[in-house]
Amino acid sequence: MARWEPNTRERLVRAAVDLFTEQGYDATTVSEIAERAGGLTKMTFFRYFPDKREVLFAAGQEIHSRLLADAIASAPGPATPLQAVAAGLDAVTGTFTDDRRELAARLRAVIAANSELRERATFKRAGLTEAMRQALEKRGVPDPVASVAAELGIGAYYRAFGQWADPASEQTLTELTHQALDQFRAATAALG
């Protein structure tokens, strides 16, 4: 693969996941990731990511936060807070095509095997939750309703993502997220 080929960011992510899977996160260097991505240099890597941990998180968090906020803002005026959250989740989950399922499963395994990556994943989850909460507040949803709706939404997303990443799953991430959100909505009704 030549250096000028398109999709450099995606190639770096895939190379990182491959290497982290093969030899572990700690044993993998930025130079190895760049080389595996098609003979790139460390300098090229650092144009896209500040460090090797962020190769797994940076782009997704920025893009997903923006998609969530924009879709929540664009939800119909009479939408309930959870309907607005569902619109945001639809925008995000629609970007996960079946060809990304295998990569998602490997990514989850890499993160689960490393405490530094689990910590960063927790930070990403908090950032996505906050993006939803802020977008709901901009719609006029008061706190704590906005906070609870955002927490339910992110919980549904992560539950669904775990199911979707299973290669045996035949449903889309969007379908699974709707199911999880419905389950969480029913659970809150049972709280009394």
Rosetta blueprint (number, residue, H / E / L):
1 M L
2 A L
3 R L
4 W L
5 E L
6 P L
7 N L
8 T H
9 R H
10 E H
11 R H
12 L H
13 V H
14 R H
15 A H
16 A H
17 V H
18 D H
19 L H
20 F H
21 T H
22 E H
23 Q H
24 G L
25 Y L
26 D L
27 A L
28 T L
29 T L
30 V H
31 S H
32 E H
33 I H
34 A H
35 E H
36 R H
37 A L
38 G L
39 G L
40 L L
41 T L
42 K H
43 M H
44 T H
45 F H
46 F H
47 R H
48 Y H
49 F L
50 P L
51 D L
52 K L
53 R L
54 E H
55 V H
56 L H
57 F L
58 A H
59 A H
60 G H
61 Q H
62 E H
63 I H
64 H H
65 S H
66 R H
67 L H
68 L H
69 A H
70 D H
71 A H
72 I H
73 A H
74 S H
75 A L
76 P L
77 G L
78 P L
79 A L
80 T L
81 P H
82 L H
83 Q H
84 A H
85 V H
86 A H
87 A H
88 G H
89 L H
90 D H
91 A H
92 V H
93 T H
94 G L
95 T L
96 F L
97 T L
98 D H
99 D H
100 R H
101 R H
102 E H
103 L H
104 A H
105 A H
106 R H
107 L H
108 R H
109 A H
110 V H
111 I H
112 A H
113 A L
114 N L
115 S H
116 E H
117 L H
118 R H
119 E H
120 R H
121 A H
122 T H
123 F H
124 K H
125 R H
126 A H
127 G H
128 L H
129 T H
130 E H
131 A H
132 M H
133 R H
134 Q H
135 A H
136 L H
137 E H
138 K H
139 R L
140 G L
141 V L
142 P L
143 D L
144 P L
145 V H
146 A H
147 S H
148 V H
149 A H
150 A H
151 E H
152 L H
153 G H
154 I H
155 G H
156 A H
157 Y H
158 Y H
159 R H
160 A H
161 F H
162 G H
163 Q H
164 W H
165 A L
166 D L
167 P L
168 A L
169 S L
170 E L
171 Q L
172 T L
173 L H
174 T H
175 E H
176 L H
177 T H
178 H H
179 Q H
180 A H
181 L H
182 D H
183 Q H
184 F H
185 R H
186 A H
187 A H
188 T H
189 A H
190 A H
191 L L
192 G L
